[in-house]
Amino acid sequence: MTSGATTPRTTSGSGLPAEAGFVVAALAVLVVAAAASLFVGVSAVSPRGLIEGDDHQWRVFWESRIPRLAAILLAGSAMSVAGLIMQSLVRNRFVAPSTAGTVEAASLGLLIATVWFGSTSVIGKMVIAVAFALLGTAFFLSLVQRLRFADIVLVPLAGIVFGGVIQAATTFFAFQWDLLQSLNAWTQGDFSGTLRGRYELLYVVGALMLVGYLYADRFTLVGMGREFAMNLGVRYERVLYGGLALAATITAVVVVVVGAIPFIGLIVPNLVTMALGDHLRRVLPATAIGGALFVLLCDILSRTIRYPYEVPVGTVVSVLGGVIFVVLILRSRVGAR
Protein backbone atom coordinates (compact mmCIF):
# COMPACT_ATOMS: atom_id res chain seq x y z
CA MET A 1 0.00 0.00 0.00
CA THR A 2 2.85 2.39 0.62
CA SER A 3 3.88 2.51 -2.99
CA GLY A 4 0.42 2.22 -4.47
CA ALA A 5 1.43 -0.80 -6.58
CA THR A 6 -1.16 -3.47 -7.15
CA THR A 7 -0.65 -7.13 -6.53
CA PRO A 8 -1.57 -9.97 -8.87
CA ARG A 9 -4.88 -11.74 -8.46
CA THR A 10 -4.59 -14.86 -6.33
CA THR A 11 -6.89 -17.83 -6.11
CA SER A 12 -8.14 -19.94 -3.24
CA GLY A 13 -7.99 -23.69 -3.04
CA SER A 14 -11.40 -23.94 -4.68
CA GLY A 15 -10.19 -22.11 -7.80
CA LEU A 16 -12.12 -18.93 -6.96
CA PRO A 17 -10.32 -15.60 -6.72
CA ALA A 18 -9.02 -15.09 -3.19
CA GLU A 19 -11.22 -12.06 -2.62
CA ALA A 20 -14.32 -14.04 -3.65
CA GLY A 21 -13.45 -16.81 -1.22
CA PHE A 22 -12.89 -14.28 1.54
CA VAL A 23 -16.21 -12.55 0.84
CA VAL A 24 -18.12 -15.84 0.92
CA ALA A 25 -16.51 -16.97 4.17
CA ALA A 26 -16.88 -13.55 5.82
CA LEU A 27 -20.51 -13.28 4.72
CA ALA A 28 -21.28 -16.68 6.22
CA VAL A 29 -19.78 -15.66 9.57
CA LEU A 30 -21.48 -12.26 9.36
CA VAL A 31 -24.92 -13.82 8.84
CA VAL A 32 -24.47 -16.13 11.84
CA ALA A 33 -23.18 -13.29 14.06
CA ALA A 34 -25.96 -10.95 12.90
CA ALA A 35 -28.63 -13.53 13.72
CA ALA A 36 -27.10 -14.10 17.16
CA SER A 37 -26.85 -10.37 17.91
CA LEU A 38 -30.61 -9.97 17.47
CA PHE A 39 -31.17 -12.06 20.59
CA VAL A 40 -28.43 -10.58 22.80
CA GLY A 41 -29.40 -7.87 25.25
CA VAL A 42 -31.02 -7.01 28.55
CA SER A 43 -34.57 -7.28 27.21
CA ALA A 44 -35.45 -10.91 26.65
CA VAL A 45 -36.05 -11.64 22.97
CA SER A 46 -36.07 -15.23 21.73
CA PRO A 47 -37.04 -17.01 18.50
CA ARG A 48 -39.73 -18.87 20.42
CA GLY A 49 -41.23 -15.65 21.76
CA LEU A 50 -41.30 -14.12 18.28
CA ILE A 51 -42.93 -17.22 16.83
CA GLU A 52 -45.56 -17.17 19.57
CA GLY A 53 -46.29 -13.53 18.77
CA ASP A 54 -45.21 -11.95 22.06
CA ASP A 55 -46.04 -8.24 21.62
CA HIS A 56 -43.27 -6.97 23.90
CA GLN A 57 -40.59 -9.03 22.22
CA TRP A 58 -41.74 -8.00 18.76
CA ARG A 59 -41.68 -4.34 19.83
CA VAL A 60 -38.12 -4.63 21.13
CA PHE A 61 -37.13 -6.58 18.02
CA TRP A 62 -38.39 -3.97 15.54
CA GLU A 63 -37.75 -0.82 17.55
CA SER A 64 -34.28 -1.67 18.88
CA ARG A 65 -32.61 -4.87 17.69
CA ILE A 66 -33.11 -4.47 13.93
CA PRO A 67 -32.13 -0.74 13.91
CA ARG A 68 -29.09 -1.52 16.05
CA LEU A 69 -27.95 -4.27 13.71
CA ALA A 70 -28.44 -2.05 10.65
CA ALA A 71 -26.48 0.78 12.28
CA ILE A 72 -23.62 -1.56 13.20
CA LEU A 73 -23.33 -2.99 9.71
CA LEU A 74 -23.51 0.41 8.01
CA ALA A 75 -21.10 2.17 10.38
CA GLY A 76 -18.55 -0.65 10.46
CA SER A 77 -18.47 -1.16 6.71
CA ALA A 78 -18.46 2.58 5.94
CA MET A 79 -15.58 3.45 8.26
CA SER A 80 -13.52 0.57 6.83
CA VAL A 81 -14.16 1.72 3.27
CA ALA A 82 -13.29 5.32 4.22
CA GLY A 83 -9.98 4.12 5.64
CA LEU A 84 -9.25 2.03 2.56
CA ILE A 85 -9.86 4.99 0.25
CA MET A 86 -7.66 7.30 2.32
CA GLN A 87 -4.83 4.77 2.45
CA SER A 88 -4.95 4.27 -1.30
CA LEU A 89 -5.02 7.98 -2.13
CA VAL A 90 -2.35 9.07 0.36
CA ARG A 91 -0.27 5.96 -0.41
CA ASN A 92 0.26 5.17 3.26
CA ARG A 93 -1.33 2.16 4.95
CA PHE A 94 -1.33 3.84 8.37
CA VAL A 95 -3.52 6.76 7.32
CA ALA A 96 -7.18 6.56 8.35
CA PRO A 97 -9.89 8.89 9.66
CA SER A 98 -8.68 8.23 13.21
CA THR A 99 -5.03 9.03 12.37
CA ALA A 100 -5.59 12.02 10.08
CA GLY A 101 -7.57 14.29 12.41
CA THR A 102 -10.80 13.64 10.47
CA VAL A 103 -12.69 12.14 13.42
CA GLU A 104 -11.58 14.90 15.77
CA ALA A 105 -12.48 17.63 13.28
CA ALA A 106 -15.94 16.12 12.83
CA SER A 107 -16.35 16.05 16.63
CA LEU A 108 -15.45 19.74 16.84
CA GLY A 109 -18.00 20.49 14.13
CA LEU A 110 -20.62 18.49 16.02
CA LEU A 111 -19.94 20.50 19.17
CA ILE A 112 -20.21 23.84 17.38
CA ALA A 113 -23.36 22.70 15.56
CA THR A 114 -24.94 21.74 18.87
CA VAL A 115 -24.24 25.18 20.29
CA TRP A 116 -25.73 26.84 17.21
CA PHE A 117 -28.70 24.57 16.54
CA GLY A 118 -29.31 22.89 19.89
CA SER A 119 -30.37 19.25 19.93
CA THR A 120 -33.15 19.52 17.35
CA SER A 121 -31.51 19.86 13.93
CA VAL A 122 -29.74 16.61 13.09
CA ILE A 123 -29.30 17.66 9.47
CA GLY A 124 -27.69 20.93 10.56
CA LYS A 125 -25.30 19.02 12.82
CA MET A 126 -24.39 16.67 9.99
CA VAL A 127 -23.71 19.49 7.52
CA ILE A 128 -21.41 21.37 9.90
CA ALA A 129 -19.66 18.19 11.04
CA VAL A 130 -19.03 17.27 7.40
CA ALA A 131 -17.66 20.76 6.69
CA PHE A 132 -15.24 20.55 9.63
CA ALA A 133 -14.20 17.02 8.66
CA LEU A 134 -13.43 18.23 5.14
CA LEU A 135 -11.37 21.15 6.45
CA GLY A 136 -9.47 18.94 8.89
CA THR A 137 -8.69 16.34 6.23
CA ALA A 138 -7.61 19.00 3.73
CA PHE A 139 -5.26 20.53 6.29
CA PHE A 140 -3.77 17.11 7.06
CA LEU A 141 -3.21 16.43 3.35
CA SER A 142 -1.52 19.81 2.95
CA LEU A 143 0.69 19.02 5.94
CA VAL A 144 1.71 15.66 4.50
CA GLN A 145 2.45 17.10 1.06
CA ARG A 146 4.61 19.90 2.44
CA LEU A 147 6.63 17.96 4.98
CA ARG A 148 7.11 14.79 2.90
CA PHE A 149 8.04 12.42 5.70
CA ALA A 150 10.75 9.92 4.90
CA ASP A 151 9.29 7.32 7.27
CA ILE A 152 5.73 6.19 6.60
CA VAL A 153 5.07 5.74 10.33
CA LEU A 154 5.68 9.46 10.93
CA VAL A 155 2.68 10.38 8.76
CA PRO A 156 0.00 8.86 11.04
CA LEU A 157 1.92 10.06 14.10
CA ALA A 158 1.70 13.61 12.74
CA GLY A 159 -2.00 13.02 12.13
CA ILE A 160 -2.49 11.77 15.69
CA VAL A 161 -0.75 14.88 17.05
CA PHE A 162 -2.90 17.06 14.79
CA GLY A 163 -6.02 15.26 15.96
CA GLY A 164 -4.90 15.67 19.57
CA VAL A 165 -4.67 19.43 19.13
CA ILE A 166 -8.19 19.54 17.70
CA GLN A 167 -9.46 17.29 20.49
CA ALA A 168 -7.90 19.57 23.10
CA ALA A 169 -9.61 22.59 21.56
CA THR A 170 -12.91 20.71 21.43
CA THR A 171 -12.61 19.74 25.09
CA PHE A 172 -11.81 23.34 26.04
CA PHE A 173 -14.85 24.73 24.24
CA ALA A 174 -17.05 21.97 25.65
CA PHE A 175 -15.90 22.92 29.14
CA GLN A 176 -16.58 26.59 28.49
CA TRP A 177 -20.08 25.84 27.21
CA ASP A 178 -20.81 23.27 29.94
CA LEU A 179 -21.10 20.49 27.37
CA LEU A 180 -18.20 18.31 28.48
CA GLN A 181 -20.37 15.40 29.59
CA SER A 182 -22.44 15.63 26.42
CA LEU A 183 -19.26 15.67 24.32
CA ASN A 184 -18.07 12.44 25.91
CA ALA A 185 -21.42 10.83 25.13
CA TRP A 186 -21.42 12.05 21.52
CA THR A 187 -17.89 11.06 20.62
CA GLN A 188 -17.84 7.64 22.31
CA GLY A 189 -18.97 5.06 19.78
CA ASP A 190 -22.05 3.44 21.25
CA PHE A 191 -25.04 1.64 19.76
CA SER A 192 -27.04 1.24 22.99
CA GLY A 193 -29.27 4.21 22.14
CA THR A 194 -29.88 3.20 18.54
CA LEU A 195 -33.63 3.03 17.93
CA ARG A 196 -35.90 3.29 14.95
CA GLY A 197 -35.91 6.92 13.80
CA ARG A 198 -32.44 7.66 15.17
CA TYR A 199 -30.11 5.87 12.76
CA GLU A 200 -31.59 6.35 9.30
CA LEU A 201 -29.02 8.98 8.31
CA LEU A 202 -26.51 6.12 8.12
CA TYR A 203 -28.13 5.06 4.86
CA VAL A 204 -26.32 8.07 3.41
CA VAL A 205 -23.00 6.32 4.00
CA GLY A 206 -24.36 3.28 2.22
CA ALA A 207 -24.86 5.43 -0.89
CA LEU A 208 -21.40 6.96 -0.45
CA MET A 209 -19.82 3.51 -0.30
CA LEU A 210 -21.44 2.74 -3.65
CA VAL A 211 -19.91 5.93 -5.07
CA GLY A 212 -16.54 4.81 -3.71
CA TYR A 213 -16.90 1.47 -5.48
CA LEU A 214 -17.81 3.13 -8.78
CA TYR A 215 -14.69 5.34 -8.60
CA ALA A 216 -12.44 2.62 -7.19
CA ASP A 217 -10.37 2.23 -10.34
CA ARG A 218 -9.64 5.96 -10.47
CA PHE A 219 -8.63 5.96 -6.81
CA THR A 220 -6.28 3.06 -7.55
CA LEU A 221 -4.66 4.99 -10.42
CA VAL A 222 -4.23 8.10 -8.26
CA GLY A 223 -2.57 5.90 -5.68
CA MET A 224 0.03 5.03 -8.33
CA GLY A 225 1.27 8.61 -8.35
CA ARG A 226 0.51 11.90 -10.05
CA GLU A 227 2.41 11.36 -13.31
CA PHE A 228 1.16 7.80 -13.77
CA ALA A 229 -2.48 8.82 -13.23
CA MET A 230 -2.30 11.87 -15.50
CA ASN A 231 -0.67 9.85 -18.28
CA LEU A 232 -3.74 7.62 -18.22
CA GLY A 233 -6.10 10.56 -18.48
CA VAL A 234 -7.13 10.78 -14.82
CA ARG A 235 -7.66 14.26 -13.37
CA TYR A 236 -5.36 13.77 -10.42
CA GLU A 237 -6.34 16.65 -8.12
CA ARG A 238 -10.06 16.22 -8.71
CA VAL A 239 -10.01 12.50 -7.93
CA LEU A 240 -7.62 12.92 -5.00
CA TYR A 241 -9.63 15.63 -3.24
CA GLY A 242 -12.92 14.04 -4.23
CA GLY A 243 -11.90 10.72 -2.68
CA LEU A 244 -10.71 12.36 0.52
CA ALA A 245 -13.93 14.39 0.68
CA LEU A 246 -15.87 11.15 0.30
CA ALA A 247 -13.98 9.55 3.19
CA ALA A 248 -14.37 12.66 5.36
CA THR A 249 -18.12 12.83 4.70
CA ILE A 250 -18.57 9.18 5.63
CA THR A 251 -16.63 9.75 8.84
CA ALA A 252 -18.64 12.83 9.82
CA VAL A 253 -21.99 11.13 9.28
CA VAL A 254 -20.96 8.14 11.40
CA VAL A 255 -19.68 10.42 14.18
CA VAL A 256 -22.94 12.39 14.22
CA VAL A 257 -25.17 9.30 14.35
CA VAL A 258 -23.30 6.78 16.53
CA GLY A 259 -20.11 8.52 17.68
CA ALA A 260 -16.46 7.86 16.93
CA ILE A 261 -15.39 4.26 16.35
CA PRO A 262 -11.57 4.31 16.42
CA PHE A 263 -9.14 2.17 14.44
CA ILE A 264 -11.75 0.50 12.20
CA GLY A 265 -10.62 2.45 9.14
CA LEU A 266 -7.04 1.57 9.97
CA ILE A 267 -6.87 -2.08 10.93
CA VAL A 268 -9.54 -3.68 8.74
CA PRO A 269 -8.20 -2.34 5.39
CA ASN A 270 -4.69 -3.37 6.44
CA LEU A 271 -5.69 -6.91 7.33
CA VAL A 272 -7.73 -7.32 4.14
CA THR A 273 -5.09 -5.89 1.79
CA MET A 274 -2.37 -7.96 3.44
CA ALA A 275 -4.37 -11.06 2.52
CA LEU A 276 -5.87 -10.05 -0.83
CA GLY A 277 -3.66 -7.31 -2.30
CA ASP A 278 -4.41 -3.62 -2.73
CA HIS A 279 -6.44 -3.33 -5.94
CA LEU A 280 -9.20 -1.11 -4.62
CA ARG A 281 -12.15 -2.39 -6.64
CA ARG A 282 -11.38 -6.02 -5.81
CA VAL A 283 -10.84 -5.56 -2.09
CA LEU A 284 -13.44 -2.88 -1.33
CA PRO A 285 -16.36 -5.34 -0.89
CA ALA A 286 -14.22 -7.57 1.31
CA THR A 287 -13.15 -4.55 3.36
CA ALA A 288 -16.75 -3.45 3.85
CA ILE A 289 -17.81 -6.91 5.01
CA GLY A 290 -14.74 -7.26 7.22
CA GLY A 291 -15.45 -3.90 8.89
CA ALA A 292 -19.09 -4.76 9.49
CA LEU A 293 -18.11 -8.13 10.96
CA PHE A 294 -15.42 -6.68 13.23
CA VAL A 295 -17.73 -4.02 14.69
CA LEU A 296 -20.54 -6.54 15.09
CA LEU A 297 -18.34 -8.97 17.02
CA CYS A 298 -17.07 -6.11 19.21
CA ASP A 299 -20.66 -5.03 19.86
CA ILE A 300 -21.70 -8.53 20.91
CA LEU A 301 -18.70 -8.62 23.23
CA SER A 302 -19.61 -5.20 24.65
CA ARG A 303 -23.08 -6.49 25.52
CA THR A 304 -21.92 -9.69 27.17
CA ILE A 305 -18.62 -8.87 28.88
CA ARG A 306 -20.40 -7.22 31.85
CA TYR A 307 -23.93 -8.45 31.36
CA PRO A 308 -26.51 -7.04 32.12
CA TYR A 309 -24.45 -3.81 31.82
CA GLU A 310 -23.10 -2.67 28.48
CA VAL A 311 -19.63 -1.38 27.67
CA PRO A 312 -19.51 1.21 24.84
CA VAL A 313 -18.43 -0.52 21.67
CA GLY A 314 -15.88 2.24 21.07
CA THR A 315 -14.02 1.11 24.19
CA VAL A 316 -13.86 -2.51 23.03
CA VAL A 317 -12.75 -1.48 19.55
CA SER A 318 -10.10 0.83 21.03
CA VAL A 319 -8.54 -1.98 23.06
CA LEU A 320 -8.52 -4.56 20.27
CA GLY A 321 -7.70 -2.03 17.55
CA GLY A 322 -4.87 -0.51 19.55
CA VAL A 323 -3.21 -3.90 19.97
CA ILE A 324 -3.55 -4.68 16.25
CA PHE A 325 -2.24 -1.20 15.35
CA VAL A 326 0.91 -1.77 17.42
CA VAL A 327 1.41 -5.18 15.80
CA LEU A 328 1.07 -3.65 12.33
CA ILE A 329 3.63 -0.96 13.14
CA LEU A 330 6.10 -3.49 14.52
CA ARG A 331 5.54 -5.68 11.47
CA SER A 332 6.24 -2.76 9.13
CA ARG A 333 9.44 -1.93 11.00
CA VAL A 334 10.66 -5.52 10.74
CA GLY A 335 9.76 -5.66 7.06
CA ALA A 336 11.65 -2.44 6.37
CA ARG A 337 14.94 -3.90 7.62
Summary of the structure (lengths in Angstrom):
residues: 337
radius of gyration: 20.0
end to end distance: 17.2
largest distance: 64.8
contacts: 1181
relative contact order: 0.18
helix: 74%
strand: 1%
